[in-house]
Amino acid sequence: MTTNEENSQLVRQVQDASRLIRQNTGRVIIGKEKVVDLLMVALLCEGHILFEDVPGIGKTTLAKSLARSLGCSFQRIQFTPDLLPSDITGITFYNQKNGAFEFRPGPLLAQIVLADEINRATPRTQSALLEAMEERQISIERETIALPRPFIVIATQNPIELEGTFPLPEAQLDRFLLRLRLDYPSHAEERLILQRFKEEQPLDDLQPVLAAQQLQELQKIIRKVRVDASIENYIVEVVRATRNHSGIELGASPRGTLALYRASQAYAAIHGRYYVLPDDVKHMAGPVLAHRLIATNQSRLHGRLMEQFIDEVLQAVTVPVES
């Protein structure tokens, strides 16, 4: 058996798993297959996701469907201004009955954590997530506690209602692999939602189709997806171009370069390829890079979007071609 055939079989496992997740979540979430594929990219990279969209379009339901499809432990944290770091990490207390100190874990010690309206918490509480998101661990009273694997934070924030919110700092935004939007459903999709939820809640009967251990094996596979030297150079050039764009004050960091590299590998594997194409990089550039950029004051005054800058960068950077 050739190496290419071995790689094809490994990648087929990723493709089959992605199809199962897409079909299973499709029993609850209607018409969001492309978003689910991007969620699968984040799962394969063990990266965190930021949903920036209006309330009521299914962000929480999608997160729950994903957790149930994987059989992972799930916790939802409703972020509010009075939420303390210990409310999410857990506390150590003295148990008078046992005569000893005990640790009571917080909701952060789950495999999939939904941080709902994350921008409503104070910066102090938001910063409590930084160590967990980057190091996969929390520190409580000089003791370090490893988080369960896989560990993924799915955060949501409302981009419209800004009163009483605390914008996420750039350091925390950079920890999110992807920023996604669900957007409103079409007329036909909204009719299907009415019919599907009219008499029952499909989420209640959703069963796992992939084990957490299987997901960890798939995460190892995507790191073997081949990235040609010309594609590596293309990724670096795209990221570096964000730092030289006239409308961007702060471009993407090297962490963004690595994120785009990993996400492109995962996206290629989901589509049954053991090698990355320039189109994979182009497809992932927006979700991976847009939230890592800071526009100039002039760009903000003109209402320009980060996605527009990404498009301009992709048009300006020379695409590698097969020799």
Short mmCIF file of the C-alpha atoms (twelve columns), coordinates in Angstrom:
data_MODEL
# 
_entry.id   MODEL 
# 
loop_
_atom_site.group_PDB 
_atom_site.id 
_atom_site.type_symbol 
_atom_site.label_atom_id 
_atom_site.label_alt_id 
_atom_site.label_comp_id 
_atom_site.label_asym_id 
_atom_site.label_seq_id 
_atom_site.Cartn_x 
_atom_site.Cartn_y 
_atom_site.Cartn_z 
_atom_site.pdbx_PDB_model_num 
ATOM 1   C CA . MET A 1   0.000   0.000  0.000   1 
ATOM 2   C CA . THR A 2   1.405   3.369  -1.003  1 
ATOM 3   C CA . THR A 3   1.742   6.325  1.298   1 
ATOM 4   C CA . ASN A 4   -0.888  8.215  -0.691  1 
ATOM 5   C CA . GLU A 5   -3.364  5.383  -0.220  1 
ATOM 6   C CA . GLU A 6   -2.675  5.290  3.514   1 
ATOM 7   C CA . ASN A 7   -3.208  9.026  3.741   1 
ATOM 8   C CA . SER A 8   -6.417  8.761  1.728   1 
ATOM 9   C CA . GLN A 9   -7.791  6.175  4.147   1 
ATOM 10  C CA . LEU A 10  -6.908  8.306  7.160   1 
ATOM 11  C CA . VAL A 11  -8.490  11.397 5.643   1 
ATOM 12  C CA . ARG A 12  -11.582 9.373  4.742   1 
ATOM 13  C CA . GLN A 13  -12.088 8.783  8.470   1 
ATOM 14  C CA . VAL A 14  -12.172 12.545 9.005   1 
ATOM 15  C CA . GLN A 15  -14.557 13.025 6.085   1 
ATOM 16  C CA . ASP A 16  -16.908 10.276 7.323   1 
ATOM 17  C CA . ALA A 17  -16.902 11.668 10.864  1 
ATOM 18  C CA . SER A 18  -17.678 15.150 9.564   1 
ATOM 19  C CA . ARG A 19  -20.583 13.807 7.533   1 
ATOM 20  C CA . LEU A 20  -22.001 12.058 10.616  1 
ATOM 21  C CA . ILE A 21  -21.752 15.238 12.693  1 
ATOM 22  C CA . ARG A 22  -23.337 17.267 9.884   1 
ATOM 23  C CA . GLN A 23  -26.234 14.825 9.538   1 
ATOM 24  C CA . ASN A 24  -26.808 14.518 13.268  1 
ATOM 25  C CA . THR A 25  -26.826 18.243 13.993  1 
ATOM 26  C CA . GLY A 26  -28.997 18.671 10.890  1 
ATOM 27  C CA . ARG A 27  -31.784 16.895 12.766  1 
ATOM 28  C CA . VAL A 28  -31.957 19.970 14.999  1 
ATOM 29  C CA . ILE A 29  -30.309 22.851 13.110  1 
ATOM 30  C CA . ILE A 30  -31.695 23.468 9.621   1 
ATOM 31  C CA . GLY A 31  -29.718 24.802 6.675   1 
ATOM 32  C CA . LYS A 32  -26.404 25.519 8.413   1 
ATOM 33  C CA . GLU A 33  -24.232 22.783 6.924   1 
ATOM 34  C CA . LYS A 34  -21.400 25.171 6.039   1 
ATOM 35  C CA . VAL A 35  -21.312 26.539 9.592   1 
ATOM 36  C CA . VAL A 36  -21.264 22.992 10.969  1 
ATOM 37  C CA . ASP A 37  -18.310 22.201 8.688   1 
ATOM 38  C CA . LEU A 38  -16.445 25.173 10.159  1 
ATOM 39  C CA . LEU A 39  -17.347 23.981 13.647  1 
ATOM 40  C CA . MET A 40  -15.849 20.640 12.704  1 
ATOM 41  C CA . VAL A 41  -12.688 22.449 11.579  1 
ATOM 42  C CA . ALA A 42  -12.448 24.001 15.055  1 
ATOM 43  C CA . LEU A 43  -13.051 20.627 16.724  1 
ATOM 44  C CA . LEU A 44  -10.318 18.980 14.666  1 
ATOM 45  C CA . CYS A 45  -7.900  21.782 15.567  1 
ATOM 46  C CA . GLU A 46  -9.172  21.829 19.177  1 
ATOM 47  C CA . GLY A 47  -9.706  25.529 18.650  1 
ATOM 48  C CA . HIS A 48  -12.210 27.861 20.257  1 
ATOM 49  C CA . ILE A 49  -15.124 29.538 18.477  1 
ATOM 50  C CA . LEU A 50  -16.665 32.993 18.797  1 
ATOM 51  C CA . PHE A 51  -20.222 33.376 17.516  1 
ATOM 52  C CA . GLU A 52  -20.999 37.033 16.863  1 
ATOM 53  C CA . ASP A 53  -24.653 37.284 15.962  1 
ATOM 54  C CA . VAL A 54  -28.052 38.481 17.118  1 
ATOM 55  C CA . PRO A 55  -30.001 36.485 19.748  1 
ATOM 56  C CA . GLY A 56  -32.520 33.791 18.898  1 
ATOM 57  C CA . ILE A 57  -30.996 32.229 15.781  1 
ATOM 58  C CA . GLY A 58  -29.819 28.956 17.340  1 
ATOM 59  C CA . LYS A 59  -26.297 29.500 18.668  1 
ATOM 60  C CA . THR A 60  -27.004 27.772 21.996  1 
ATOM 61  C CA . THR A 61  -28.967 24.981 20.331  1 
ATOM 62  C CA . LEU A 62  -26.131 24.382 17.873  1 
ATOM 63  C CA . ALA A 63  -23.577 24.163 20.701  1 
ATOM 64  C CA . LYS A 64  -25.751 21.675 22.588  1 
ATOM 65  C CA . SER A 65  -26.313 19.613 19.437  1 
ATOM 66  C CA . LEU A 66  -22.579 19.478 18.847  1 
ATOM 67  C CA . ALA A 67  -21.863 18.347 22.408  1 
ATOM 68  C CA . ARG A 68  -24.515 15.633 22.249  1 
ATOM 69  C CA . SER A 69  -23.285 14.431 18.856  1 
ATOM 70  C CA . LEU A 70  -19.838 13.906 20.393  1 
ATOM 71  C CA . GLY A 71  -20.997 12.512 23.726  1 
ATOM 72  C CA . CYS A 72  -18.921 15.221 25.428  1 
ATOM 73  C CA . SER A 73  -19.621 16.829 28.778  1 
ATOM 74  C CA . PHE A 74  -21.300 20.201 28.302  1 
ATOM 75  C CA . GLN A 75  -21.663 23.262 30.510  1 
ATOM 76  C CA . ARG A 76  -23.298 26.611 29.801  1 
ATOM 77  C CA . ILE A 77  -22.091 29.772 31.542  1 
ATOM 78  C CA . GLN A 78  -24.325 32.837 31.393  1 
ATOM 79  C CA . PHE A 79  -21.907 35.755 31.618  1 
ATOM 80  C CA . THR A 80  -23.115 38.762 33.635  1 
ATOM 81  C CA . PRO A 81  -21.345 41.815 35.101  1 
ATOM 82  C CA . ASP A 82  -21.406 40.321 38.625  1 
ATOM 83  C CA . LEU A 83  -19.881 36.979 37.575  1 
ATOM 84  C CA . LEU A 84  -16.613 36.257 39.413  1 
ATOM 85  C CA . PRO A 85  -13.644 34.211 38.128  1 
ATOM 86  C CA . SER A 86  -14.242 31.636 40.879  1 
ATOM 87  C CA . ASP A 87  -17.810 31.188 39.579  1 
ATOM 88  C CA . ILE A 88  -16.435 29.623 36.410  1 
ATOM 89  C CA . THR A 89  -13.220 27.958 37.600  1 
ATOM 90  C CA . GLY A 90  -14.462 26.561 40.914  1 
ATOM 91  C CA . ILE A 91  -13.596 27.111 44.570  1 
ATOM 92  C CA . THR A 92  -11.731 25.412 47.382  1 
ATOM 93  C CA . PHE A 93  -13.749 25.252 50.611  1 
ATOM 94  C CA . TYR A 94  -13.375 23.742 54.067  1 
ATOM 95  C CA . ASN A 95  -15.642 20.761 54.593  1 
ATOM 96  C CA . GLN A 96  -16.424 20.724 58.310  1 
ATOM 97  C CA . LYS A 97  -17.851 17.212 58.085  1 
ATOM 98  C CA . ASN A 98  -14.614 15.741 56.706  1 
ATOM 99  C CA . GLY A 99  -12.308 18.236 58.387  1 
ATOM 100 C CA . ALA A 100 -10.457 18.916 55.136  1 
ATOM 101 C CA . PHE A 101 -10.335 21.350 52.223  1 
ATOM 102 C CA . GLU A 102 -12.144 20.221 49.065  1 
ATOM 103 C CA . PHE A 103 -12.289 21.544 45.539  1 
ATOM 104 C CA . ARG A 104 -15.688 22.188 44.018  1 
ATOM 105 C CA . PRO A 105 -15.198 22.358 40.235  1 
ATOM 106 C CA . GLY A 106 -16.820 25.140 38.249  1 
ATOM 107 C CA . PRO A 107 -18.539 24.844 34.871  1 
ATOM 108 C CA . LEU A 108 -15.240 25.480 33.074  1 
ATOM 109 C CA . LEU A 109 -14.186 21.887 33.807  1 
ATOM 110 C CA . ALA A 110 -16.180 20.421 30.935  1 
ATOM 111 C CA . GLN A 111 -15.204 19.341 27.443  1 
ATOM 112 C CA . ILE A 112 -17.458 21.784 25.595  1 
ATOM 113 C CA . VAL A 113 -18.180 25.067 27.375  1 
ATOM 114 C CA . LEU A 114 -20.738 27.563 26.072  1 
ATOM 115 C CA . ALA A 115 -19.772 31.055 27.241  1 
ATOM 116 C CA . ASP A 116 -23.021 32.883 26.547  1 
ATOM 117 C CA . GLU A 117 -22.783 36.677 26.040  1 
ATOM 118 C CA . ILE A 118 -19.131 36.645 27.030  1 
ATOM 119 C CA . ASN A 119 -18.809 40.405 26.539  1 
ATOM 120 C CA . ARG A 120 -21.187 41.073 29.466  1 
ATOM 121 C CA . ALA A 121 -18.611 39.871 32.008  1 
ATOM 122 C CA . THR A 122 -15.987 42.171 33.476  1 
ATOM 123 C CA . PRO A 123 -12.411 42.034 32.101  1 
ATOM 124 C CA . ARG A 124 -11.325 40.271 35.297  1 
ATOM 125 C CA . THR A 125 -13.699 37.379 34.653  1 
ATOM 126 C CA . GLN A 126 -12.957 37.338 30.925  1 
ATOM 127 C CA . SER A 127 -9.247  37.027 31.695  1 
ATOM 128 C CA . ALA A 128 -9.957  33.913 33.774  1 
ATOM 129 C CA . LEU A 129 -10.661 32.187 30.464  1 
ATOM 130 C CA . LEU A 130 -7.282  33.057 28.955  1 
ATOM 131 C CA . GLU A 131 -5.264  30.381 30.751  1 
ATOM 132 C CA . ALA A 132 -7.971  27.782 30.151  1 
ATOM 133 C CA . MET A 133 -8.231  28.546 26.440  1 
ATOM 134 C CA . GLU A 134 -4.503  28.657 25.762  1 
ATOM 135 C CA . GLU A 135 -2.987  26.209 28.261  1 
ATOM 136 C CA . ARG A 136 -5.956  23.858 28.768  1 
ATOM 137 C CA . GLN A 137 -5.553  24.265 32.529  1 
ATOM 138 C CA . ILE A 138 -6.702  26.452 35.407  1 
ATOM 139 C CA . SER A 139 -4.800  27.631 38.475  1 
ATOM 140 C CA . ILE A 140 -6.551  27.777 41.838  1 
ATOM 141 C CA . GLU A 141 -4.663  28.721 44.996  1 
ATOM 142 C CA . ARG A 142 -1.259  27.756 43.570  1 
ATOM 143 C CA . GLU A 143 -2.580  24.444 42.280  1 
ATOM 144 C CA . THR A 144 -2.778  23.709 38.571  1 
ATOM 145 C CA . ILE A 145 -5.668  21.585 37.349  1 
ATOM 146 C CA . ALA A 146 -5.668  20.110 33.837  1 
ATOM 147 C CA . LEU A 147 -8.897  20.469 31.891  1 
ATOM 148 C CA . PRO A 148 -10.563 17.471 30.224  1 
ATOM 149 C CA . ARG A 149 -9.703  16.831 26.582  1 
ATOM 150 C CA . PRO A 150 -10.927 17.715 24.133  1 
ATOM 151 C CA . PHE A 151 -11.591 21.177 25.581  1 
ATOM 152 C CA . ILE A 152 -13.389 23.745 23.437  1 
ATOM 153 C CA . VAL A 153 -14.959 27.093 24.348  1 
ATOM 154 C CA . ILE A 154 -17.884 28.264 22.220  1 
ATOM 155 C CA . ALA A 155 -18.493 31.909 23.099  1 
ATOM 156 C CA . THR A 156 -21.317 34.153 21.912  1 
ATOM 157 C CA . GLN A 157 -21.721 37.893 21.837  1 
ATOM 158 C CA . ASN A 158 -24.362 40.254 20.487  1 
ATOM 159 C CA . PRO A 159 -22.775 42.798 18.099  1 
ATOM 160 C CA . ILE A 160 -25.854 45.065 18.197  1 
ATOM 161 C CA . GLU A 161 -26.661 45.590 21.877  1 
ATOM 162 C CA . LEU A 162 -23.526 47.166 23.385  1 
ATOM 163 C CA . GLU A 163 -24.969 48.824 26.514  1 
ATOM 164 C CA . GLY A 164 -23.503 47.282 29.662  1 
ATOM 165 C CA . THR A 165 -20.901 45.235 27.788  1 
ATOM 166 C CA . PHE A 166 -17.104 45.000 28.022  1 
ATOM 167 C CA . PRO A 167 -15.430 44.547 24.609  1 
ATOM 168 C CA . LEU A 168 -13.128 41.548 24.420  1 
ATOM 169 C CA . PRO A 169 -9.456  42.573 24.476  1 
ATOM 170 C CA . GLU A 170 -7.305  41.738 21.473  1 
ATOM 171 C CA . ALA A 171 -5.326  39.188 23.516  1 
ATOM 172 C CA . GLN A 172 -8.490  37.191 24.135  1 
ATOM 173 C CA . LEU A 173 -9.865  37.547 20.614  1 
ATOM 174 C CA . ASP A 174 -6.579  36.103 19.366  1 
ATOM 175 C CA . ARG A 175 -7.284  32.922 21.364  1 
ATOM 176 C CA . PHE A 176 -10.350 32.132 19.263  1 
ATOM 177 C CA . LEU A 177 -9.566  30.027 16.215  1 
ATOM 178 C CA . LEU A 178 -12.694 31.109 14.325  1 
ATOM 179 C CA . ARG A 179 -15.293 33.848 14.432  1 
ATOM 180 C CA . LEU A 180 -18.563 32.716 12.873  1 
ATOM 181 C CA . ARG A 181 -22.037 33.995 12.146  1 
ATOM 182 C CA . LEU A 182 -25.202 31.928 11.723  1 
ATOM 183 C CA . ASP A 183 -27.312 34.625 10.009  1 
ATOM 184 C CA . TYR A 184 -31.078 34.458 9.602   1 
ATOM 185 C CA . PRO A 185 -32.608 31.397 7.905   1 
ATOM 186 C CA . SER A 186 -34.257 31.597 4.506   1 
ATOM 187 C CA . HIS A 187 -38.045 31.580 4.160   1 
ATOM 188 C CA . ALA A 188 -38.111 27.840 3.362   1 
ATOM 189 C CA . GLU A 189 -35.731 27.040 6.260   1 
ATOM 190 C CA . GLU A 190 -37.834 29.027 8.715   1 
ATOM 191 C CA . ARG A 191 -40.946 27.101 7.648   1 
ATOM 192 C CA . LEU A 192 -39.062 23.843 8.275   1 
ATOM 193 C CA . ILE A 193 -38.080 25.113 11.730  1 
ATOM 194 C CA . LEU A 194 -41.755 25.698 12.552  1 
ATOM 195 C CA . GLN A 195 -42.705 22.228 11.382  1 
ATOM 196 C CA . ARG A 196 -39.837 20.461 13.139  1 
ATOM 197 C CA . PHE A 197 -40.288 22.149 16.515  1 
ATOM 198 C CA . LYS A 198 -44.092 22.275 16.419  1 
ATOM 199 C CA . GLU A 199 -44.716 19.130 18.449  1 
ATOM 200 C CA . GLU A 200 -41.366 18.031 19.836  1 
ATOM 201 C CA . GLN A 201 -37.832 19.099 20.723  1 
ATOM 202 C CA . PRO A 202 -35.439 17.145 18.437  1 
ATOM 203 C CA . LEU A 203 -32.512 17.945 20.726  1 
ATOM 204 C CA . ASP A 204 -33.972 15.711 23.459  1 
ATOM 205 C CA . ASP A 205 -33.589 12.577 21.313  1 
ATOM 206 C CA . LEU A 206 -30.189 13.385 19.812  1 
ATOM 207 C CA . GLN A 207 -27.680 10.562 20.292  1 
ATOM 208 C CA . PRO A 208 -23.850 10.603 20.041  1 
ATOM 209 C CA . VAL A 209 -22.394 9.595  16.670  1 
ATOM 210 C CA . LEU A 210 -18.730 10.124 17.581  1 
ATOM 211 C CA . ALA A 211 -16.869 9.519  20.832  1 
ATOM 212 C CA . ALA A 212 -14.539 12.082 22.376  1 
ATOM 213 C CA . GLN A 213 -11.674 9.575  22.090  1 
ATOM 214 C CA . GLN A 214 -12.357 9.205  18.361  1 
ATOM 215 C CA . LEU A 215 -12.242 12.967 17.972  1 
ATOM 216 C CA . GLN A 216 -8.797  13.049 19.579  1 
ATOM 217 C CA . GLU A 217 -7.584  10.455 17.063  1 
ATOM 218 C CA . LEU A 218 -8.954  12.556 14.202  1 
ATOM 219 C CA . GLN A 219 -7.115  15.582 15.604  1 
ATOM 220 C CA . LYS A 220 -3.863  13.678 15.156  1 
ATOM 221 C CA . ILE A 221 -4.760  12.782 11.570  1 
ATOM 222 C CA . ILE A 222 -5.226  16.334 10.338  1 
ATOM 223 C CA . ARG A 223 -1.692  17.232 11.404  1 
ATOM 224 C CA . LYS A 224 -0.503  14.742 8.770   1 
ATOM 225 C CA . VAL A 225 -2.324  16.524 5.945   1 
ATOM 226 C CA . ARG A 226 0.395   17.634 3.548   1 
ATOM 227 C CA . VAL A 227 1.077   21.342 3.098   1 
ATOM 228 C CA . ASP A 228 3.417   22.060 0.200   1 
ATOM 229 C CA . ALA A 229 6.192   24.611 0.685   1 
ATOM 230 C CA . SER A 230 4.498   26.937 -1.809  1 
ATOM 231 C CA . ILE A 231 1.262   26.775 0.235   1 
ATOM 232 C CA . GLU A 232 3.176   27.461 3.455   1 
ATOM 233 C CA . ASN A 233 4.703   30.520 1.807   1 
ATOM 234 C CA . TYR A 234 1.246   31.583 0.577   1 
ATOM 235 C CA . ILE A 235 -0.155  31.386 4.130   1 
ATOM 236 C CA . VAL A 236 2.721   33.474 5.486   1 
ATOM 237 C CA . GLU A 237 2.346   36.059 2.706   1 
ATOM 238 C CA . VAL A 238 -1.408  36.384 3.329   1 
ATOM 239 C CA . VAL A 239 -0.897  37.001 7.037   1 
ATOM 240 C CA . ARG A 240 1.999   39.408 6.475   1 
ATOM 241 C CA . ALA A 241 -0.122  41.344 3.974   1 
ATOM 242 C CA . THR A 242 -2.627  42.113 6.748   1 
ATOM 243 C CA . ARG A 243 0.179   43.917 8.599   1 
ATOM 244 C CA . ASN A 244 0.933   46.163 5.615   1 
ATOM 245 C CA . HIS A 245 -2.622  47.026 4.542   1 
ATOM 246 C CA . SER A 246 -3.343  50.753 4.642   1 
ATOM 247 C CA . GLY A 247 -6.759  50.237 6.251   1 
ATOM 248 C CA . ILE A 248 -5.488  47.958 9.037   1 
ATOM 249 C CA . GLU A 249 -3.781  49.379 12.097  1 
ATOM 250 C CA . LEU A 250 -2.826  46.011 13.609  1 
ATOM 251 C CA . GLY A 251 -2.449  42.891 11.479  1 
ATOM 252 C CA . ALA A 252 -2.657  39.226 12.409  1 
ATOM 253 C CA . SER A 253 -0.082  37.747 14.790  1 
ATOM 254 C CA . PRO A 254 2.079   34.632 14.235  1 
ATOM 255 C CA . ARG A 255 -0.606  32.800 16.227  1 
ATOM 256 C CA . GLY A 256 -2.932  33.735 13.367  1 
ATOM 257 C CA . THR A 257 -0.465  32.264 10.879  1 
ATOM 258 C CA . LEU A 258 -0.435  28.942 12.710  1 
ATOM 259 C CA . ALA A 259 -4.229  29.018 13.092  1 
ATOM 260 C CA . LEU A 260 -4.696  29.515 9.346   1 
ATOM 261 C CA . TYR A 261 -2.262  26.669 8.674   1 
ATOM 262 C CA . ARG A 262 -4.103  24.225 10.980  1 
ATOM 263 C CA . ALA A 263 -7.555  25.293 9.831   1 
ATOM 264 C CA . SER A 264 -6.577  24.799 6.177   1 
ATOM 265 C CA . GLN A 265 -5.377  21.273 6.978   1 
ATOM 266 C CA . ALA A 266 -8.648  20.448 8.725   1 
ATOM 267 C CA . TYR A 267 -10.771 21.953 5.942   1 
ATOM 268 C CA . ALA A 268 -8.901  19.914 3.324   1 
ATOM 269 C CA . ALA A 269 -9.375  16.709 5.340   1 
ATOM 270 C CA . ILE A 270 -13.106 17.341 5.772   1 
ATOM 271 C CA . HIS A 271 -13.360 17.464 1.991   1 
ATOM 272 C CA . GLY A 272 -11.473 14.203 1.559   1 
ATOM 273 C CA . ARG A 273 -8.030  15.512 0.616   1 
ATOM 274 C CA . TYR A 274 -4.707  14.726 2.303   1 
ATOM 275 C CA . TYR A 275 -3.133  17.867 0.833   1 
ATOM 276 C CA . VAL A 276 -3.988  21.564 1.140   1 
ATOM 277 C CA . LEU A 277 -4.980  23.710 -1.833  1 
ATOM 278 C CA . PRO A 278 -4.825  27.518 -2.090  1 
ATOM 279 C CA . ASP A 279 -8.642  27.490 -2.124  1 
ATOM 280 C CA . ASP A 280 -8.616  25.932 1.364   1 
ATOM 281 C CA . VAL A 281 -6.506  28.828 2.611   1 
ATOM 282 C CA . LYS A 282 -8.796  31.346 0.916   1 
ATOM 283 C CA . HIS A 283 -11.910 29.751 2.397   1 
ATOM 284 C CA . MET A 284 -10.520 29.787 5.944   1 
ATOM 285 C CA . ALA A 285 -8.828  33.211 5.816   1 
ATOM 286 C CA . GLY A 286 -11.967 35.178 6.737   1 
ATOM 287 C CA . PRO A 287 -13.144 33.109 9.742   1 
ATOM 288 C CA . VAL A 288 -9.566  32.733 11.036  1 
ATOM 289 C CA . LEU A 289 -8.117  36.219 10.517  1 
ATOM 290 C CA . ALA A 290 -10.905 38.828 10.475  1 
ATOM 291 C CA . HIS A 291 -11.378 39.037 14.260  1 
ATOM 292 C CA . ARG A 292 -7.616  39.330 14.820  1 
ATOM 293 C CA . LEU A 293 -7.331  42.618 12.914  1 
ATOM 294 C CA . ILE A 294 -7.798  46.183 14.130  1 
ATOM 295 C CA . ALA A 295 -8.934  48.741 11.575  1 
ATOM 296 C CA . THR A 296 -7.608  52.282 11.415  1 
ATOM 297 C CA . ASN A 297 -9.829  55.129 12.643  1 
ATOM 298 C CA . GLN A 298 -10.376 56.212 9.049   1 
ATOM 299 C CA . SER A 299 -11.571 52.720 8.059   1 
ATOM 300 C CA . ARG A 300 -13.982 52.610 11.000  1 
ATOM 301 C CA . LEU A 301 -15.395 56.023 10.088  1 
ATOM 302 C CA . HIS A 302 -16.117 54.747 6.584   1 
ATOM 303 C CA . GLY A 303 -17.782 51.625 7.991   1 
ATOM 304 C CA . ARG A 304 -15.456 49.181 6.293   1 
ATOM 305 C CA . LEU A 305 -15.615 45.554 7.394   1 
ATOM 306 C CA . MET A 306 -12.668 43.318 8.186   1 
ATOM 307 C CA . GLU A 307 -13.936 40.758 5.691   1 
ATOM 308 C CA . GLN A 308 -13.473 43.367 2.959   1 
ATOM 309 C CA . PHE A 309 -9.842  43.785 3.970   1 
ATOM 310 C CA . ILE A 310 -9.335  40.007 3.864   1 
ATOM 311 C CA . ASP A 311 -10.776 39.900 0.342   1 
ATOM 312 C CA . GLU A 312 -8.429  42.694 -0.749  1 
ATOM 313 C CA . VAL A 313 -5.449  40.889 0.777   1 
ATOM 314 C CA . LEU A 314 -6.356  37.627 -0.969  1 
ATOM 315 C CA . GLN A 315 -6.636  39.454 -4.288  1 
ATOM 316 C CA . ALA A 316 -3.274  41.131 -3.807  1 
ATOM 317 C CA . VAL A 317 -1.229  38.073 -2.794  1 
ATOM 318 C CA . THR A 318 -0.053  35.871 -5.666  1 
ATOM 319 C CA . VAL A 319 -1.646  32.432 -5.592  1 
ATOM 320 C CA . PRO A 320 0.814   29.539 -6.023  1 
ATOM 321 C CA . VAL A 321 0.223   27.315 -9.019  1 
ATOM 322 C CA . GLU A 322 1.217   23.712 -9.580  1 
ATOM 323 C CA . SER A 323 4.372   23.427 -11.643 1 
# 
